[in-house]
Amino acid sequence: MKRFLVGGAVRDQLLGHPVGDRDWLVTGVSQQQLLDLGYQQVGRDFPVFLHPQTREEHALPRCSTDGLAERQQVEADLCLRDLTINAMAIGADEELIDPLNGQEDLQRRLLRHTPAFADDPIRVLRLARFSTRYAAFGFRPAGETVALVKTLVADGVLENLVAERVWSEIVGALQESRPAVFFQILRECDALSSILPEVDQLFGVPQPEKHHPEIDSGIHSLLVLEQACRLSEEPEVRFAALVHDLGKGTTPADLLPRHHGHEERGERLIAALGKRLKIPNRFSTLARLAAKYHTQCHKVTELKPRTVLKMLTALDCLRRPQRLESFLITCMADTRGRRGFEEKSYPQADIMRAARDAAAKVDSAAIALGANDPAKIPELIAKERTKAIALQLRGM
């Protein structure tokens, strides 16, 4: 058996980056022989074998090896990968096997497709993810790769992607340092309209220049995402920041550039998006709440105490204090996600926290014990919490 280091480990080693997981391609051995050696098989369509000690992944060549020399087996497998910079291998003799000139593309900072790129449409999203991950190092998709993706999109190959795979790529992008690049690249390749049409339709939709110097709703959403990344590493917060204004994409033309009612429209769009992509509840719930209540939060000083309580109750933040923090970060990112407002303070956050704390101090158990009519307990608790919030806000 011979082992060849492949994929991301080779790429990162050549870039001088820390090498994380090490994946191996093995030749001269059968599937049964690996099992007999104690390797654990995982996966069915393309089985991978975990080393009994290191747990590193080992895989057999994905193509037929009949009549092929060892090096030809390795090269044939590499050509089935997604991008040329991921299609290199290093053998025990430290020789670089590079059938598609991936090393040259690394030097030129190009993300170029392999001949097999179109075999799996999810690779369109992975192209965007690699663009995101390596944007800080100057990497960009090759022009011919962008052209290929546009052709794939026009041919409808993205229409049947499995929802869970799409969402997995989106979440992965949201955990990178510059996830806005992911959505920019998808849009550049005409793929955003297939993956996230609700986000794509924001671009070109105007907003009042007085409040939004960037004007374009799509640009604003990406600026908000960038600000969210400065404030939080939580992918839930970053997703909420991206989609908080989805309702602006469906504003009737006669209302533009104003967007009356976009909050409720956005909440409905996020709910539908969550079902389509099977988004986990922790993401969709925060996003829907941010869409519906971010405008109210911005105007908290103008709200009546009972309205503030209704918002806090909807956020369920008396039981889930972290929910409020995630919501407030999203709102702060919305305020700062405008050109010229990147460092703007957000005193509304402290006001909301103080209102929450005041409401939480109300002894609801004592109120319940002293109530003559159990049916009126929720009303009595709400009344006392409203009083506590009013008192707190007057002192600020």
SEFIGU-868573 format. One record per residue (C-alpha): x, y, z; chain. Coordinates in steps of 0.001 Angstrom, whole numbers, plus 500000, padded with zeros to 6 digits. Example, Ala and Ser with C-alpha at 12.3 -4.5 7.8 and 13.67 -1.06 7.14 Angstrom:
% SEFIGU-868573
[[512300 495500 507800] "A"];
[[513670 498940 507140] "A"];
% end
This chain:
% SEFIGU-868573
[[500000 500000 500000] "A"];
[[501195 503501 499164] "A"];
[[499784 506694 500631] "A"];
[[499517 510125 499013] "A"];
[[498646 513255 500928] "A"];
[[495859 514988 498996] "A"];
[[493439 517886 498946] "A"];
[[493388 520751 501415] "A"];
[[496447 519595 503345] "A"];
[[498594 519889 500217] "A"];
[[497046 523210 499289] "A"];
[[497628 524733 502720] "A"];
[[501144 523295 502980] "A"];
[[502106 524948 499690] "A"];
[[500543 528209 500842] "A"];
[[502504 528080 504092] "A"];
[[499283 527930 506109] "A"];
[[498744 525679 509138] "A"];
[[497644 522234 507970] "A"];
[[494487 520952 509615] "A"];
[[492971 517607 508694] "A"];
[[495193 515375 506615] "A"];
[[493456 513232 503980] "A"];
[[495126 510398 502134] "A"];
[[494689 508578 498819] "A"];
[[495886 504987 498933] "A"];
[[496868 502639 496107] "A"];
[[497953 499031 495936] "A"];
[[495317 497866 498398] "A"];
[[491692 496735 498247] "A"];
[[488687 497769 500291] "A"];
[[488674 494424 502107] "A"];
[[492376 494627 502876] "A"];
[[491865 498020 504519] "A"];
[[489092 496565 506659] "A"];
[[491332 493625 507587] "A"];
[[493989 496116 508712] "A"];
[[491520 497657 511153] "A"];
[[490398 500683 509161] "A"];
[[486798 501786 509788] "A"];
[[484642 502370 506719] "A"];
[[482298 505378 506669] "A"];
[[480025 506447 503839] "A"];
[[478483 504374 501068] "A"];
[[478557 506136 497689] "A"];
[[482182 507097 498159] "A"];
[[483552 505114 501127] "A"];
[[486281 506597 503283] "A"];
[[488372 504559 505709] "A"];
[[489479 505909 509068] "A"];
[[492948 504923 510240] "A"];
[[492670 502754 513375] "A"];
[[495027 505006 515380] "A"];
[[495129 508490 513837] "A"];
[[491510 508457 512551] "A"];
[[492751 510270 509461] "A"];
[[490699 509673 506321] "A"];
[[492013 507308 503669] "A"];
[[490284 506754 500328] "A"];
[[490781 504515 497338] "A"];
[[490955 506053 493834] "A"];
[[487484 507009 492652] "A"];
[[488022 505849 489091] "A"];
[[488627 502430 487607] "A"];
[[492250 501467 488115] "A"];
[[492320 498603 485614] "A"];
[[495383 498888 483446] "A"];
[[496562 502146 485049] "A"];
[[499971 502656 486566] "A"];
[[500122 503928 490125] "A"];
[[500792 507551 489195] "A"];
[[498048 507433 486581] "A"];
[[495611 506217 489238] "A"];
[[496476 509174 491449] "A"];
[[496274 511701 488626] "A"];
[[492927 510325 487433] "A"];
[[491511 510672 490943] "A"];
[[492830 514220 491328] "A"];
[[491144 515262 488092] "A"];
[[487780 514306 489585] "A"];
[[488078 516945 492323] "A"];
[[486470 520390 492380] "A"];
[[489230 522988 491942] "A"];
[[492756 522760 490629] "A"];
[[494221 524016 493911] "A"];
[[492588 521014 495604] "A"];
[[493758 518558 492935] "A"];
[[497339 517977 494055] "A"];
[[499035 515158 495941] "A"];
[[502348 514526 497671] "A"];
[[503816 511023 497857] "A"];
[[506234 509474 500340] "A"];
[[509138 510792 498256] "A"];
[[507765 514348 498683] "A"];
[[507205 514643 494929] "A"];
[[504289 516907 494022] "A"];
[[501758 515341 491677] "A"];
[[499928 518214 489966] "A"];
[[498118 517167 486780] "A"];
[[496052 520374 486441] "A"];
[[498678 523019 487310] "A"];
[[497145 523730 490698] "A"];
[[500431 525063 492069] "A"];
[[500528 527702 489349] "A"];
[[496940 528691 490182] "A"];
[[497934 528977 493849] "A"];
[[500697 531384 492871] "A"];
[[498309 533365 490665] "A"];
[[495642 533305 493397] "A"];
[[493072 531776 491032] "A"];
[[490214 529428 491838] "A"];
[[489885 527381 488657] "A"];
[[487524 524497 487971] "A"];
[[488637 520968 487128] "A"];
[[487222 518971 484176] "A"];
[[484863 517259 486652] "A"];
[[483629 520444 488348] "A"];
[[480158 520236 486792] "A"];
[[479635 516649 487961] "A"];
[[478262 517933 491273] "A"];
[[476350 521259 491245] "A"];
[[477080 521825 494952] "A"];
[[480580 522746 493812] "A"];
[[479195 526108 492718] "A"];
[[478621 526917 496378] "A"];
[[482000 525500 497325] "A"];
[[483626 527814 494800] "A"];
[[481955 530690 496619] "A"];
[[483078 529291 499973] "A"];
[[486702 529038 498886] "A"];
[[486426 532592 497565] "A"];
[[485274 533619 501027] "A"];
[[487917 531683 502917] "A"];
[[490821 532965 500847] "A"];
[[489581 536429 499935] "A"];
[[492026 538015 502379] "A"];
[[494893 536395 500458] "A"];
[[493763 537778 497125] "A"];
[[492120 534675 495672] "A"];
[[489364 535097 493102] "A"];
[[487487 532800 490706] "A"];
[[489071 532461 487281] "A"];
[[487148 534180 484507] "A"];
[[486480 530921 482684] "A"];
[[485170 529371 485918] "A"];
[[482711 532229 486367] "A"];
[[481612 531723 482775] "A"];
[[481134 528000 483365] "A"];
[[479010 528597 486458] "A"];
[[476840 531062 484560] "A"];
[[476262 528379 481932] "A"];
[[475377 525821 484589] "A"];
[[472913 528237 486172] "A"];
[[471317 529007 482803] "A"];
[[470945 525268 482195] "A"];
[[469081 524916 485500] "A"];
[[471522 522521 487151] "A"];
[[471166 524266 490542] "A"];
[[467412 523815 490713] "A"];
[[467533 520300 492159] "A"];
[[470176 520765 494833] "A"];
[[469385 519016 498114] "A"];
[[468259 521588 500680] "A"];
[[470436 520223 503481] "A"];
[[473570 520439 501333] "A"];
[[472791 524019 500343] "A"];
[[472211 525052 503936] "A"];
[[475404 523310 505050] "A"];
[[477423 525387 502588] "A"];
[[475684 528598 503676] "A"];
[[476385 527914 507344] "A"];
[[479987 527097 506530] "A"];
[[480322 530422 504728] "A"];
[[478735 532299 507636] "A"];
[[481471 530952 509903] "A"];
[[484254 532363 507754] "A"];
[[485763 535756 508530] "A"];
[[484278 537474 505446] "A"];
[[481020 535703 504553] "A"];
[[479725 538627 502506] "A"];
[[482149 537514 499785] "A"];
[[480248 534218 499511] "A"];
[[477054 535982 498490] "A"];
[[478885 538469 496277] "A"];
[[480524 535654 494314] "A"];
[[477243 533768 493941] "A"];
[[475679 536934 492577] "A"];
[[478618 537563 490242] "A"];
[[478078 534065 488848] "A"];
[[474291 534568 488486] "A"];
[[473805 531798 491080] "A"];
[[472378 533821 493972] "A"];
[[468987 533991 492267] "A"];
[[468867 530190 492302] "A"];
[[470182 529682 495833] "A"];
[[468702 532631 497737] "A"];
[[466292 534487 495438] "A"];
[[464925 536430 498430] "A"];
[[468358 537986 498982] "A"];
[[469079 538422 495284] "A"];
[[465929 540479 494712] "A"];
[[467120 543073 497256] "A"];
[[469783 544318 494843] "A"];
[[468656 547315 492858] "A"];
[[465858 548152 495327] "A"];
[[466323 551760 496539] "A"];
[[466056 553150 500076] "A"];
[[465867 556790 501222] "A"];
[[469340 558254 500754] "A"];
[[468945 560356 503917] "A"];
[[469043 557252 506094] "A"];
[[470882 554923 503709] "A"];
[[473732 556610 501833] "A"];
[[474405 553272 500109] "A"];
[[470800 553441 498746] "A"];
[[470736 549852 497418] "A"];
[[468969 547400 499761] "A"];
[[471159 544506 498705] "A"];
[[474361 546424 499383] "A"];
[[472936 547446 502758] "A"];
[[472262 543803 503676] "A"];
[[475849 542808 502929] "A"];
[[477146 545809 504893] "A"];
[[474996 544715 507834] "A"];
[[476440 541218 507540] "A"];
[[479953 542668 507618] "A"];
[[479131 544625 510763] "A"];
[[477597 541541 512374] "A"];
[[480884 539738 511756] "A"];
[[482692 542475 513654] "A"];
[[480319 542055 516597] "A"];
[[479711 538317 516783] "A"];
[[481023 534938 515673] "A"];
[[477585 533343 516021] "A"];
[[476372 532135 512612] "A"];
[[472773 532636 513830] "A"];
[[473426 536351 514321] "A"];
[[475157 536660 510978] "A"];
[[472283 534943 509182] "A"];
[[469745 537212 510893] "A"];
[[471790 540233 509817] "A"];
[[471831 539065 506205] "A"];
[[468062 538516 505953] "A"];
[[466675 541136 508357] "A"];
[[465421 543314 505469] "A"];
[[464123 540638 503100] "A"];
[[460740 542369 503044] "A"];
[[462223 545306 501144] "A"];
[[462587 543069 498128] "A"];
[[458799 542838 497838] "A"];
[[457884 546478 498495] "A"];
[[455293 547665 495943] "A"];
[[456912 549929 493353] "A"];
[[454586 552838 494131] "A"];
[[455910 552979 497723] "A"];
[[459601 553148 496833] "A"];
[[462020 554260 498118] "A"];
[[460120 553853 501416] "A"];
[[459347 550395 502733] "A"];
[[456287 550590 504927] "A"];
[[455411 547144 506286] "A"];
[[458647 545486 505209] "A"];
[[459095 544017 508683] "A"];
[[456053 541742 508501] "A"];
[[456743 540861 504865] "A"];
[[460290 539935 505804] "A"];
[[459167 537687 508625] "A"];
[[456923 535749 506242] "A"];
[[459685 535423 503653] "A"];
[[462122 534087 506258] "A"];
[[459550 531554 507446] "A"];
[[459130 530299 503871] "A"];
[[462904 530292 503314] "A"];
[[463354 528264 506489] "A"];
[[460976 525605 505240] "A"];
[[462534 525476 501770] "A"];
[[466107 525024 502981] "A"];
[[465141 523135 506166] "A"];
[[466900 525742 508287] "A"];
[[467257 524822 511995] "A"];
[[464861 526657 514298] "A"];
[[467593 528495 516179] "A"];
[[468515 530274 512935] "A"];
[[465048 530940 511562] "A"];
[[463548 532055 514899] "A"];
[[466173 534719 515545] "A"];
[[466015 535855 511918] "A"];
[[462216 536195 511965] "A"];
[[462312 538143 515229] "A"];
[[465032 540447 513899] "A"];
[[463049 541080 510724] "A"];
[[459837 541864 512592] "A"];
[[461161 543935 515494] "A"];
[[464401 545636 514431] "A"];
[[462610 548869 513527] "A"];
[[460818 548935 516878] "A"];
[[464125 548411 518667] "A"];
[[465671 551344 516809] "A"];
[[462755 553505 518053] "A"];
[[462567 552117 521590] "A"];
[[462738 555596 523141] "A"];
[[459505 556485 521330] "A"];
[[457580 553384 522411] "A"];
[[455096 553055 525227] "A"];
[[456167 550758 528081] "A"];
[[453506 548189 527221] "A"];
[[454799 548060 523627] "A"];
[[458317 547486 524925] "A"];
[[456998 544648 527077] "A"];
[[455225 543093 524088] "A"];
[[458497 543143 522175] "A"];
[[460410 541599 525086] "A"];
[[457725 538946 525433] "A"];
[[457851 538129 521729] "A"];
[[461616 537752 522021] "A"];
[[461073 535418 525012] "A"];
[[464084 537098 526558] "A"];
[[462888 536858 530171] "A"];
[[463536 533125 529840] "A"];
[[466252 533385 527194] "A"];
[[468552 536337 527993] "A"];
[[471004 535298 525269] "A"];
[[468195 535669 522726] "A"];
[[468027 539382 523556] "A"];
[[471787 539789 523176] "A"];
[[471759 538118 519764] "A"];
[[468823 540278 518700] "A"];
[[470504 543475 519902] "A"];
[[473732 542665 518044] "A"];
[[471694 542214 514881] "A"];
[[469988 545567 515413] "A"];
[[473303 547284 516122] "A"];
[[474759 545776 512946] "A"];
[[471742 547128 511031] "A"];
[[472416 550641 512312] "A"];
[[476132 550423 511492] "A"];
[[475656 548719 508147] "A"];
[[475411 552031 506330] "A"];
[[478193 553993 504710] "A"];
[[479464 556579 507142] "A"];
[[477747 554981 510167] "A"];
[[480187 552117 510796] "A"];
[[481122 553314 514306] "A"];
[[477745 554723 515369] "A"];
[[476786 554076 518988] "A"];
[[473644 552135 519792] "A"];
[[472208 553298 523151] "A"];
[[468994 551392 522405] "A"];
[[470786 548208 523477] "A"];
[[471251 549412 527060] "A"];
[[467658 550644 527163] "A"];
[[466369 547263 526068] "A"];
[[468544 545459 528611] "A"];
[[467359 547750 531406] "A"];
[[463728 547202 530422] "A"];
[[464246 543444 530381] "A"];
[[465907 543511 533816] "A"];
[[463107 545622 535263] "A"];
[[460464 543253 533944] "A"];
[[462382 540219 535199] "A"];
[[462464 541576 538760] "A"];
[[458677 541523 539047] "A"];
[[457692 538706 541439] "A"];
[[455266 536847 539202] "A"];
[[454917 534003 541708] "A"];
[[453714 536392 544416] "A"];
[[451244 537966 542010] "A"];
[[449894 534544 541107] "A"];
[[449452 533586 544760] "A"];
[[447592 536802 545538] "A"];
[[445254 536690 542552] "A"];
[[441566 536078 543243] "A"];
[[440891 534974 539669] "A"];
[[443504 532614 538151] "A"];
[[442391 533628 534656] "A"];
[[443606 537174 535310] "A"];
[[447111 536192 536440] "A"];
[[448816 536856 533054] "A"];
[[447105 540251 532848] "A"];
[[448177 541187 536390] "A"];
[[451786 540143 535758] "A"];
[[451889 542107 532496] "A"];
[[450489 545162 534281] "A"];
[[453201 545065 536960] "A"];
[[455922 544488 534432] "A"];
[[454687 547431 532390] "A"];
[[454864 549628 535510] "A"];
[[458386 548422 536241] "A"];
[[459522 549163 532699] "A"];
[[457915 552623 532778] "A"];
[[459686 553427 536047] "A"];
[[462995 552189 534690] "A"];
[[462743 554144 531441] "A"];
[[461855 557374 533248] "A"];
[[465098 557086 535168] "A"];
[[467271 556765 532079] "A"];
% end
